[in-house]
C-alpha cells in the first residue's frame, strides 16, 4: 500500500487561506468517505482535525474544513494563524483492510 | 481525562525482539478499537496494526508474521510484540484510540499517546 500523495510544503501569510491536497486511489480515498486529517507540531503527538472527510471533532476551529472529489481529498485552512504552522497528514481506510497515511505537508505561516 | 501512555521502547540489535505496552485511562478501554502507528525520525506516519474490541487483528504487510498486537482489558493495556526487528522498524511508536463510528471500517484516531522510541541498530 503506497502512501497518499501530499505536497511537501504549503505556505501563506496570516489571515490568508490555504489548501492541502491528498491524492489517493480508488482503493483508498476514492473507495470510502473515511478520510481523516491530523496536525502535528514538532515533538508532539498528532491531533485529529477532520474525520469522515469533512467532520470536525469538538474543539477544533471552524477555520479547518475538509472535502473530497474522486480520489483526492483536501484540507482547507482559512484565516491562517501562526499556531497553524505544523505538519499535516491525511489518512484513509483501504480496501485491503489497512489504513494508509499521506506523505505529510509542512505548513509555514509567513 | 482520557489518556494513553506508551512504554517499552529501547535500543535493540537487528533480529531482536521488543514488547511495547500502552496503558489507557479515563475511557472505556474494553469497548475501544485500538491501533499502533509509527513515525520514523523526521519522516511521516505509518499505520502498523489494529485490534478490535472483539479481538480481531489487522497488520500492515511489512510487519505481518513478525509483530503481534494484543490487549488485556483487565489491565486496560494494549501491547505490540515485535520480533525479527530490522533497522526499518526504528521509529517512534504511538498507540491510538479509534474514534466512535457506526461503520466498523471507519478508522480515525481521536486520542494518541506521546509515543515510545524504538531503535534497531548493531
Interface residues (C-beta under 8 A of the other chain):
Chain A: X1 X3 X32 X34 X36 X38 X45 X46 X47 X48 X51 X52 X57 X89 X91 X93 X97 X98 X99 X100 X101 X102 X103 X104
Chain B: X35 X37 X43 X44 X45 X46 X47 X50 X58 X59 X60 X61 X94 X99 X101 X103 X105 X106 X107 X108 X109 X110 X112 X113 X114 X115
